[in-house]
Amino acid sequence: MTSLSVVIPVYNAEKTIADLCRSLMTILAGDYRLEIVLVNDCSNDRTDTICKALQAEYPQTIAYARLSRNFGEHNAVMAGLNQARGDFVVIMDDDFQNPPEEVSRLAVEIQKGFDVVYCQYPEKRDGFFRNLGSYLNGSMARVILDKPANLYLSSFKAMNRFLVNEVITYKNPRPYLDAIILRITRSISTIEVRHDQRRAGRSGYTFKKLVALWGDMLVSYSLIPLRVVAILGILLTLLGCYSMAEMLIQNLNPMLLDPSDLEELTSVSLFFRGFQLFATGIVGEYVGRIYLKLNQEPQYIIREKFSGLTDRRAQGGDRRGAA
């Protein structure tokens, strides 16, 4: 029987996670050797208590890990992928926006030989700002990550074991899972699934977190900012040459008014000082990322881990995803 792992990053899901796990077991347990990996991203409600109870009730199916602090969704997913042992892995949210019955369709599609299967939504049930953020994120990904134009980078996806093994070798403290996937493979399929309303709570993606995600994508997975700086440098250099030539002509031609010292200083200083600050900021971002990597900033830290599966990879170890 094919083994299937379902990785669920969990955050403040006390009202949904138990029903979600039981629904998945009801739907999938008869067709697959099912494993559900719950990763609690330091929730501040009763999620930890409920997840521990679920793991104790279904020790052969549910594995549970609690992170030591809130690392973010992508870090929590990476922690789950490092614990998952299935031939195929499905990643889904904890709030029923990804319907449990659609997992079977993902599992069937991934077994056709693709490395990853993404979900497409005919209608998204998110708010305006979340949908706007998703659109901007996709637009940036087309430029920065060379994402196919018709591919929506949904958090609801399935991966095969080859891709999972490659993804978990990535130890950067600020992972962006879809960027890692697109670096590894172009064996991609998509299926259309429902996108339901959240059953409880609200999205943990604030505008601030979305901006941070865009920044991570821009700086950590692309050389575009450096290339933009280089192009700006060339343009400003040409502009400076033109400005100096114009001032030289004004000085040599008695029919033209000489430029004032203030005009000369301002025209040169404004552009070049601004460029220096901009370039310094971009380079500083790259140096900061290198510093975090060299300083072994953790990708995630597992405070507690519970599993009844005795043959789990790195059982009792791999509690820290370090750079």
C-alpha positions as CSV (number, residue, x, y, z in Angstrom):
1,M,0.0,0.0,0.0
2,T,1.3,3.5,-0.9
3,S,2.3,5.6,2.0
4,L,1.0,9.2,2.2
5,S,2.1,11.9,4.6
6,V,0.0,15.0,5.2
7,V,2.0,17.9,6.6
8,I,-0.1,20.5,8.4
9,P,1.5,23.7,9.8
10,V,-0.8,24.5,12.8
11,Y,-1.3,28.0,14.3
12,N,-4.2,28.9,16.7
13,A,-6.3,26.0,15.3
14,E,-8.0,24.7,18.4
15,K,-11.4,24.8,16.8
16,T,-10.5,23.0,13.6
17,I,-7.5,20.7,13.9
18,A,-9.2,17.8,15.6
19,D,-12.1,17.7,13.0
20,L,-9.6,18.1,10.2
21,C,-7.4,15.1,11.3
22,R,-10.4,12.8,11.8
23,S,-11.8,13.8,8.4
24,L,-8.5,13.0,6.7
25,M,-8.3,9.6,8.5
26,T,-11.9,8.8,7.4
27,I,-11.2,9.7,3.8
28,L,-7.7,8.4,3.3
29,A,-6.9,5.6,5.8
30,G,-8.6,2.9,3.6
31,D,-6.5,3.7,0.5
32,Y,-3.1,4.7,1.9
33,R,-0.8,4.0,4.7
34,L,-1.5,7.4,6.2
35,E,0.7,9.6,8.3
36,I,-0.4,13.1,9.5
37,V,2.4,15.4,10.7
38,L,1.2,18.3,12.8
39,V,3.7,21.1,13.4
40,N,2.5,23.7,16.0
41,D,4.1,27.0,15.2
42,C,3.9,28.2,18.8
43,S,0.2,28.8,19.0
44,N,-1.2,30.8,21.9
45,D,-4.5,29.0,22.3
46,R,-5.3,25.4,23.3
47,T,-3.8,23.9,20.0
48,D,-0.9,22.2,21.8
49,T,-3.2,20.4,24.2
50,I,-5.5,19.2,21.5
51,C,-2.6,18.1,19.2
52,K,-1.1,16.1,22.0
53,A,-4.5,14.4,22.7
54,L,-4.9,13.6,19.0
55,Q,-1.4,12.1,18.9
56,A,-2.0,10.0,22.0
57,E,-5.4,8.8,20.5
58,Y,-3.9,7.9,17.1
59,P,-0.2,7.2,17.8
60,Q,0.3,5.1,14.7
61,T,-1.1,7.8,12.4
62,I,-0.4,11.2,13.9
63,A,3.0,12.7,14.6
64,Y,3.2,16.0,16.4
65,A,6.0,18.5,16.9
66,R,5.8,21.8,18.8
67,L,8.2,24.6,17.8
68,S,10.0,26.6,20.4
69,R,8.7,29.9,19.0
70,N,6.8,31.3,16.0
71,F,9.1,30.7,13.0
72,G,6.5,31.3,10.3
73,E,4.5,29.0,8.0
74,H,7.2,28.1,5.6
75,N,9.6,27.2,8.4
76,A,6.9,25.1,10.0
77,V,6.4,23.3,6.7
78,M,10.1,22.6,6.4
79,A,10.0,21.1,10.0
80,G,7.1,18.9,8.9
81,L,8.8,17.8,5.7
82,N,11.9,16.8,7.7
83,Q,9.6,14.5,9.8
84,A,7.4,13.1,7.1
85,R,8.3,9.6,5.7
86,G,5.6,8.9,3.1
87,D,6.3,8.1,-0.5
88,F,4.2,11.2,-1.3
89,V,3.6,14.3,0.9
90,V,0.6,16.6,0.8
91,I,0.9,20.1,2.4
92,M,-2.4,21.7,3.5
93,D,-3.7,24.4,5.8
94,D,-5.3,23.8,9.2
95,D,-8.6,25.8,8.6
96,F,-10.6,23.7,6.1
97,Q,-10.1,26.2,3.3
98,N,-8.3,23.2,1.7
99,P,-11.1,20.6,1.7
100,P,-10.0,17.2,3.1
101,E,-11.8,15.3,0.3
102,E,-9.6,17.0,-2.3
103,V,-6.4,15.4,-0.9
104,S,-7.3,12.1,-2.6
105,R,-7.3,13.9,-6.0
106,L,-3.9,15.4,-5.3
107,A,-2.6,12.0,-4.2
108,V,-3.8,10.4,-7.5
109,E,-2.3,13.1,-9.6
110,I,1.1,13.0,-7.9
111,Q,1.3,9.3,-8.5
112,K,1.3,9.9,-12.3
113,G,5.0,10.7,-12.1
114,F,5.1,14.5,-11.4
115,D,7.4,15.9,-8.8
116,V,4.9,18.4,-7.5
117,V,1.2,19.1,-8.0
118,Y,-0.3,22.5,-7.3
119,C,-3.9,23.4,-6.7
120,Q,-5.8,25.9,-8.8
121,Y,-8.9,27.6,-7.4
122,P,-11.8,28.6,-9.6
123,E,-12.9,30.9,-6.8
124,K,-10.9,32.0,-3.8
125,R,-12.7,32.7,-0.5
126,D,-10.1,35.0,0.9
127,G,-10.5,38.7,1.6
128,F,-9.6,41.4,-0.9
129,F,-6.2,42.3,0.6
130,R,-5.2,38.6,0.8
131,N,-6.2,38.0,-2.8
132,L,-4.3,41.2,-3.8
133,G,-1.2,40.0,-1.9
134,S,-1.5,36.6,-3.7
135,Y,-1.7,38.3,-7.1
136,L,1.3,40.5,-6.4
137,N,3.2,37.5,-5.1
138,G,2.5,35.6,-8.3
139,S,3.5,38.5,-10.4
140,M,6.8,38.9,-8.6
141,A,7.4,35.1,-8.8
142,R,7.1,35.2,-12.6
143,V,9.9,37.7,-12.9
144,I,12.1,36.6,-10.0
145,L,11.6,32.8,-10.0
146,D,10.8,32.3,-13.7
147,K,7.4,30.9,-12.7
148,P,5.2,29.7,-15.5
149,A,2.6,32.3,-16.2
150,N,-0.4,29.9,-15.7
151,L,0.9,28.4,-12.4
152,Y,-0.6,29.5,-9.1
153,L,1.7,28.9,-6.2
154,S,-0.9,27.5,-3.8
155,S,0.0,26.4,-0.3
156,F,-2.1,23.3,-1.0
157,K,0.2,21.0,-2.9
158,A,1.6,17.4,-3.2
159,M,5.2,16.4,-3.6
160,N,6.9,13.1,-4.3
161,R,9.7,11.6,-2.2
162,F,12.5,12.7,-4.6
163,L,11.4,16.4,-4.3
164,V,10.9,16.2,-0.6
165,N,14.4,14.8,-0.1
166,E,15.9,17.6,-2.2
167,V,13.9,20.3,-0.5
168,I,14.9,19.3,3.0
169,T,18.6,19.7,2.2
170,Y,17.9,23.5,2.1
171,K,18.9,24.9,5.5
172,N,18.6,28.7,5.0
173,P,16.8,30.3,8.0
174,R,14.3,32.1,5.7
175,P,12.9,29.4,3.4
176,Y,10.4,30.1,0.7
177,L,9.2,26.7,-0.3
178,D,7.9,27.5,-3.8
179,A,11.1,29.2,-4.7
180,I,13.0,26.1,-3.6
181,I,10.7,23.8,-5.6
182,L,11.1,25.9,-8.8
183,R,14.9,25.7,-8.4
184,I,14.8,21.9,-8.3
185,T,12.2,20.9,-10.9
186,R,9.9,21.8,-13.7
187,S,8.0,18.5,-13.5
188,I,4.8,20.2,-12.4
189,S,1.1,19.5,-12.7
190,T,-2.0,21.4,-11.5
191,I,-5.5,20.3,-10.6
192,E,-8.5,22.5,-10.0
193,V,-10.0,22.1,-6.5
194,R,-12.5,23.9,-4.2
195,H,-11.4,26.7,-1.9
196,D,-13.8,27.0,1.0
197,Q,-14.4,29.6,3.7
198,R,-12.3,29.4,6.9
199,R,-14.3,27.6,9.5
200,A,-12.8,29.6,12.4
201,G,-10.3,32.4,13.1
202,R,-8.6,34.5,10.5
203,S,-5.6,34.3,8.3
204,G,-2.2,34.7,10.0
205,Y,-0.9,36.5,6.9
206,T,-0.9,40.2,7.8
207,F,0.2,42.8,5.3
208,K,3.5,43.0,7.2
209,K,4.1,39.3,6.7
210,L,3.3,39.4,3.0
211,V,5.8,42.3,2.5
212,A,8.4,40.3,4.4
213,L,7.7,37.3,2.1
214,W,8.1,39.4,-1.0
215,G,11.4,40.7,0.5
216,D,12.6,37.2,1.1
217,M,11.8,36.2,-2.4
218,L,13.5,39.3,-3.9
219,V,16.7,39.1,-1.9
220,S,17.2,35.4,-1.1
221,Y,16.3,33.8,-4.4
222,S,17.3,36.3,-7.0
223,L,20.2,38.5,-8.3
224,I,17.7,40.9,-9.9
225,P,18.2,43.6,-7.2
226,L,22.0,43.6,-7.9
227,R,21.4,43.7,-11.6
228,V,18.9,46.6,-11.2
229,V,21.5,48.5,-9.2
230,A,24.1,47.8,-12.0
231,I,21.7,49.1,-14.6
232,L,20.9,52.2,-12.5
233,G,24.6,52.8,-12.0
234,I,25.1,52.7,-15.8
235,L,22.2,55.1,-16.4
236,L,23.3,57.5,-13.7
237,T,26.9,57.4,-15.1
238,L,25.6,58.3,-18.5
239,L,23.4,61.0,-17.1
240,G,26.4,62.4,-15.2
241,C,28.4,62.4,-18.4
242,Y,25.6,64.2,-20.2
243,S,25.3,66.7,-17.4
244,M,29.0,67.5,-17.4
245,A,29.0,67.8,-21.1
246,E,26.1,70.2,-21.0
247,M,27.8,72.3,-18.3
248,L,31.0,72.3,-20.3
249,I,29.2,73.6,-23.4
250,Q,27.5,76.3,-21.3
251,N,30.9,77.4,-19.9
252,L,32.4,77.5,-23.4
253,N,29.5,79.2,-25.2
254,P,29.3,82.9,-24.4
255,M,25.7,83.0,-25.6
256,L,24.5,80.7,-22.9
257,L,24.2,81.4,-19.2
258,D,26.8,79.7,-17.0
259,P,25.3,77.2,-14.6
260,S,25.5,78.3,-11.0
261,D,27.6,76.4,-8.5
262,L,24.5,75.3,-6.7
263,E,23.0,73.8,-9.8
264,E,26.2,72.0,-10.6
265,L,26.5,70.6,-7.0
266,T,22.9,69.7,-6.7
267,S,22.6,67.9,-10.1
268,V,25.7,65.7,-9.3
269,S,25.1,65.2,-5.6
270,L,21.4,64.4,-5.7
271,F,21.8,61.5,-8.1
272,F,25.0,60.0,-6.9
273,R,24.3,60.2,-3.2
274,G,20.9,58.7,-3.7
275,F,22.4,55.9,-5.8
276,Q,25.0,55.2,-3.1
277,L,22.4,54.9,-0.4
278,F,20.2,52.6,-2.6
279,A,23.1,50.4,-3.5
280,T,24.4,50.3,0.1
281,G,20.9,49.2,1.2
282,I,20.7,46.4,-1.3
283,V,24.2,45.1,-0.7
284,G,23.5,45.3,3.1
285,E,20.5,43.0,2.6
286,Y,22.7,40.4,0.9
287,V,25.4,40.7,3.6
288,G,22.8,40.4,6.3
289,R,21.5,37.1,4.7
290,I,25.1,35.8,4.5
291,Y,25.6,36.8,8.2
292,L,22.5,34.9,9.3
293,K,23.6,31.8,7.4
294,L,27.1,31.9,8.8
295,N,25.8,32.6,12.2
296,Q,23.7,29.4,12.0
297,E,20.4,31.1,12.5
298,P,17.9,28.1,13.0
299,Q,15.4,27.4,10.4
300,Y,13.2,25.9,13.1
301,I,13.7,24.4,16.6
302,I,11.5,21.6,17.8
303,R,10.8,21.8,21.5
304,E,8.8,18.6,21.8
305,K,8.2,15.8,19.4
306,F,5.7,12.9,19.7
307,S,5.3,9.9,17.4
308,G,4.4,6.3,17.8
309,L,6.2,5.5,14.6
310,T,9.4,3.7,15.7
311,D,11.1,3.7,12.3
312,R,10.9,7.4,11.7
313,R,13.9,9.0,10.1
314,A,16.2,10.7,12.7
315,Q,13.9,9.7,15.5
316,G,14.7,11.7,18.5
317,G,17.2,13.8,16.5
318,D,17.0,16.5,13.9
319,R,15.3,18.7,16.3
320,R,17.0,21.8,14.9
321,G,16.9,22.9,11.3
322,A,20.1,25.0,11.2
323,A,21.7,26.9,8.4
